[in-house]
Amino acid sequence: MRLIYVNLAAFVLMSTIRLILLLGVVTGMEKIGRAEAMGLATTWQLDVLIQRPWTVLTHMFVHNDVWHIAMNMLLLWWMGSLFVSQFGSRKLLATYLLGGFSGWGLYVVASNVFPGLQTALWAYGASAAVMAIFTAAATREPDRPMGLFLIGPVPLKYLAIGYVLLDYFALSNGDNAGGNLAHLGGALYGFVFARQHAKGVELGGGFERFLDALSTWGASSRRGSKGRNRMHAVHGGGRWFKRRKSKASATSRPKSDDQFNAEKKANADRLDGILDKISQRGYDSLTAEEKRFLFDASNKG
């Protein structure tokens, strides 16, 4: 839903700006064309692209007409929910972005190698990113029945194959070669991602960790020094608790009430952090020390 909200917000904002320009309320921005998507659309021309590197990312969040965004967001909502149930929510954003990058890469390379595919200067839309999520879900559960209006249940693999074939055959028409190439590139990434995942290989694992690091950095900045101290207690807790344990074992003096309450609170905070980590990344993401801590806490409980 957050991805849908971002796409919708961008669409509403761009539509509002275009309306303001159309009414003549603001002047001097008339050169920002619709096809250029206000400087957010990407292109196959390398000399133009090098001046607008941000469009490699921004193009997959902008749409210029209602039908385009409606179809993409409906498919994202439909297949995104299934994808999350199969792979988890943590992989959704990474697959969306990497699928969009893959579609963009195929579009740029093919357009420069084959001049006949240079049908338009600008390209935009979430289609490649959504196709990656769609084909990943279909590859994971190819025979899952999907109910279609007036048709009935259809195996998911046939829907995905149908979408891919439509783009493949549309390439020969040349009307939207850039879009068709991007869709095929996104679909290819989703297929390879799901196949590798089934083998235990995380194709976008490094990118997921990069996104996690950005998220953690942003959350830490918002929490301030208090939040950073708590994150240190959660993520660096192994060394912290070992020091506490060694100090406790080095003396036979009984703990005071303050010491006991402080340790109890620290243990509870760390347990909350571990449970949050499980909910976001799964049990397998825990370190051996975190698993031991969770095991000991469950036995004490």
C-alpha positions in Angstrom: 0.0 0.0 0.0 2.9 2.4 0.7 4.2 1.9 -2.9 0.6 2.6 -4.2 0.4 5.7 -2.0 3.7 7.0 -3.4 2.6 6.5 -7.0 -0.8 8.1 -6.4 0.7 11.1 -4.6 3.1 11.7 -7.5 0.2 11.4 -10.0 -2.0 13.8 -8.1 0.8 16.3 -7.7 1.8 16.2 -11.3 -1.8 16.5 -12.5 -2.3 19.5 -10.2 0.8 21.2 -11.5 -0.2 20.7 -15.1 -3.7 22.1 -14.4 -2.1 25.2 -12.8 0.1 25.7 -15.9 -2.9 25.2 -18.2 -4.9 27.8 -16.3 -2.0 30.2 -16.6 -1.8 30.8 -12.8 2.0 30.2 -13.0 4.2 31.1 -16.0 7.7 30.3 -17.0 7.4 26.5 -16.7 5.7 25.8 -20.0 8.8 23.9 -21.4 8.2 21.1 -19.0 6.4 18.7 -21.4 3.9 16.0 -20.6 6.1 13.3 -22.2 9.0 14.4 -20.1 6.9 13.9 -16.9 8.3 17.2 -15.5 11.9 16.0 -15.7 11.2 12.7 -13.9 10.9 10.4 -17.0 14.0 8.5 -18.2 15.4 8.1 -21.7 17.6 5.9 -23.8 19.8 8.8 -25.0 22.9 8.5 -22.9 24.0 12.2 -23.4 20.6 13.3 -22.0 20.5 10.6 -19.3 23.9 11.6 -17.9 22.5 15.1 -17.2 19.5 13.5 -15.4 20.7 10.5 -13.5 17.9 10.7 -10.9 15.4 9.6 -13.6 16.8 6.0 -13.4 14.8 5.9 -10.1 12.0 8.5 -10.5 10.6 7.2 -13.7 9.1 4.1 -12.0 6.9 6.3 -9.8 5.3 8.6 -12.3 2.3 8.3 -14.7 0.6 10.8 -17.0 -2.9 9.4 -17.4 -5.5 7.8 -15.3 -5.7 4.5 -17.2 -2.0 3.9 -17.0 -1.8 4.4 -13.2 -5.0 2.5 -12.6 -3.9 -0.6 -14.4 -0.5 -0.6 -12.8 -1.8 0.0 -9.2 -4.5 -2.6 -9.5 -2.0 -5.2 -10.6 0.4 -4.1 -7.9 -2.3 -4.4 -5.2 -3.4 -7.8 -6.6 0.0 -9.4 -7.1 1.8 -7.5 -4.3 -0.5 -9.0 -1.7 0.3 -12.5 -3.1 4.0 -11.7 -3.3 4.1 -10.7 0.4 2.4 -13.9 1.5 5.0 -15.9 -0.5 8.3 -14.0 0.1 7.5 -11.6 2.9 7.1 -7.8 3.0 10.8 -7.1 3.3 11.5 -8.3 -0.3 8.7 -6.4 -1.9 10.4 -3.0 -2.1 13.7 -4.5 -3.3 11.9 -6.5 -6.0 9.9 -3.4 -7.1 13.1 -1.3 -7.5 15.3 -4.0 -8.9 12.6 -5.0 -11.4 12.3 -1.3 -12.4 16.1 -1.1 -12.8 16.2 -4.3 -14.9 13.4 -3.0 -17.2 15.2 0.3 -17.6 18.5 -1.5 -18.3 17.0 -3.6 -21.1 15.2 -0.5 -22.5 18.4 1.6 -22.7 20.7 -1.2 -24.0 18.3 -2.5 -26.7 17.3 1.0 -27.8 21.0 2.0 -28.3 21.9 -1.3 -30.1 18.9 -1.4 -32.3 17.9 2.0 -33.7 14.5 0.6 -34.9 13.4 0.4 -31.3 13.9 4.1 -30.7 10.2 4.9 -31.0 10.1 7.6 -28.2 12.6 9.7 -26.3 11.0 9.4 -22.9 9.8 6.5 -20.8 8.1 6.4 -17.4 5.7 4.3 -15.4 5.7 1.5 -12.8 5.0 -1.3 -15.3 8.4 -2.9 -15.3 8.6 -2.9 -11.4 5.0 -4.4 -11.2 5.8 -7.0 -13.8 8.8 -8.2 -11.7 6.4 -8.7 -8.7 3.8 -10.4 -10.9 6.2 -12.9 -12.6 7.9 -13.7 -9.3 4.6 -14.6 -7.7 3.6 -16.6 -10.7 6.9 -18.4 -10.8 6.6 -19.3 -7.1 3.1 -20.7 -7.4 2.4 -21.3 -11.1 -0.7 -23.4 -10.7 -2.4 -21.1 -8.2 -6.0 -20.5 -9.5 -6.9 -16.9 -10.0 -10.6 -16.0 -10.4 -11.3 -13.9 -13.5 -14.5 -12.1 -14.2 -16.7 -14.0 -16.8 -13.9 -16.6 -17.2 -13.5 -18.3 -13.8 -10.3 -19.7 -12.2 -7.2 -19.6 -14.4 -3.7 -20.8 -13.3 -1.5 -17.9 -12.5 1.2 -19.0 -14.8 -1.1 -18.5 -17.8 -1.8 -14.9 -16.8 1.9 -14.1 -16.5 2.7 -15.8 -19.8 -0.2 -13.9 -21.5 1.2 -10.5 -20.2 4.7 -11.3 -21.4 3.5 -12.5 -24.8 1.4 -9.3 -25.3 4.6 -7.2 -24.8 6.7 -9.5 -27.0 4.3 -9.3 -29.9 3.7 -5.6 -29.4 7.4 -5.0 -30.0 6.9 -5.6 -33.8 4.4 -2.8 -34.0 6.9 -0.3 -32.7 4.3 1.9 -31.1 5.6 1.6 -27.6 8.9 -0.3 -28.0 10.5 1.3 -24.9 7.6 0.4 -22.7 7.4 -3.2 -24.0 11.2 -3.7 -23.5 10.9 -2.4 -19.9 8.0 -4.7 -19.2 10.0 -7.7 -20.5 13.1 -6.7 -18.5 11.1 -6.5 -15.3 9.4 -9.8 -16.0 12.7 -11.4 -16.6 14.1 -10.2 -13.2 11.0 -11.5 -11.4 11.3 -14.9 -13.0 15.0 -15.2 -12.2 14.5 -13.9 -8.7 11.9 -16.5 -7.8 13.9 -19.4 -9.4 17.0 -18.4 -7.5 15.0 -18.0 -4.3 13.7 -21.6 -4.6 17.4 -22.7 -4.7 18.2 -20.8 -1.6 20.0 -17.9 -3.4 18.8 -14.4 -2.6 19.3 -12.5 -5.9 18.6 -9.1 -4.3 20.0 -9.8 -0.9 22.7 -7.2 -1.0 20.2 -4.5 -2.1 17.8 -5.5 0.6 20.5 -5.0 3.2 21.3 -1.6 1.7 17.6 -0.6 2.0 17.6 -2.0 5.6 20.6 0.2 6.4 18.9 3.3 5.0 15.8 2.5 7.0 17.7 1.9 10.2 19.7 5.1 9.7 16.5 7.1 9.1 14.8 5.6 12.1 17.9 6.2 14.3 18.0 9.8 13.3 14.4 10.3 14.2 14.7 8.6 17.6 17.7 10.7 18.6 20.2 9.7 21.2 17.7 7.8 23.2 16.8 5.6 20.2 20.4 5.1 19.4 21.2 3.8 22.9 18.3 1.3 22.6 19.4 0.1 19.2 22.9 -0.4 20.6 21.3 -2.5 23.4 19.5 -4.6 20.8 22.1 -5.0 18.1 25.2 -4.9 20.2 23.6 -6.7 23.1 25.7 -9.8 22.8 28.9 -8.0 23.9 27.0 -5.9 26.5 25.4 -8.9 28.2 28.6 -10.8 28.2 30.3 -8.0 30.1 27.4 -7.8 32.5 27.6 -11.5 33.1 31.3 -11.6 33.6 31.1 -8.8 36.2 28.3 -10.6 38.0 30.2 -13.9 38.1 33.3 -12.2 39.4 31.7 -11.2 42.6 29.5 -13.1 45.1 27.7 -10.1 46.3 23.9 -10.2 45.9 22.4 -7.8 43.4 20.6 -4.8 44.7 17.0 -4.0 43.7 18.2 -1.3 41.3 20.6 -3.7 39.6 18.0 -6.4 39.4 15.4 -4.0 37.9 17.9 -2.5 35.5 18.9 -6.0 34.1 15.2 -7.0 33.9 14.4 -3.9 31.8 17.4 -4.4 29.6 16.5 -8.0 29.0 12.9 -7.0 28.1 14.1 -4.3 25.7 16.4 -6.7 24.0 13.7 -9.3 23.7 11.4 -6.7 22.1 14.2 -5.9 19.6 14.7 -9.6 18.7 11.0 -10.1 18.2 10.8 -7.0 16.0 13.7 -8.4 13.9 11.9 -11.8 13.5 8.7 -10.1 12.4 10.5 -8.0 9.8 13.2 -10.5 8.5 12.2 -13.9 9.9 13.8 -16.2 12.5 16.7 -17.2 10.2 18.0 -13.6 10.3 18.9 -13.9 14.0 22.5 -14.5 15.0 23.4 -17.6 17.0 23.7 -15.5 20.1 20.3 -13.9 19.6 18.8 -17.4 19.2 20.3 -18.5 22.4 19.0 -15.4 24.2 15.5 -16.1 22.8 15.7 -19.7 23.9 16.8 -18.9 27.4 14.1 -16.2 27.7 11.4 -18.7 26.6 12.6 -21.3 29.1 12.5 -18.7 31.9 9.0 -17.6 30.8 
